[in-house]
């Protein structure tokens, strides 16, 4: 797959059999995401971020970038949804892991923030929609700041 540089070129570059389900995933995320997040193209994926105008500090790893929250991607083995809130909030992760089997016959395939779907027919659309509603930009910023590495403070105290 060639490197896309916009949302449109990314979607157009997808194989036909993926484009429809990927577009459905994007629609569900956009429809259910609380107000204040912004759609963008980041890390060669479609991302939903807290814009710099809302959170000028940006992402601590790359401060010039808006604070990432959710990314969706079409990868070699299927579709992926990266949800930073699930990674940062154990209660949200627990909720998702409990709900997943009620919506899906397949086993949950998940990394720290990445939920992978090998077969598009196994995607629990309703559950994804619900997951996306669970955190506002304000809640995400508070959680993000709470979980920020404390390295700056440690280095001042001289460990």
Secondary structure, 3 states (H helix, E strand, C coil): CCCCCCHHHHHHCCCHHHHHHHHHHHHHHHHHCCCCEEEEEECCEEEEEECCCCCCCCECCECCCCEEEEEEEEECCEEEEEEHHHHHCHHHHHHHHHHHHHHCCCCCEECCCEEEECCHHHCCHHHHHHHHHCCCHHHHHHHHHHHCCCHHHHHHHCC
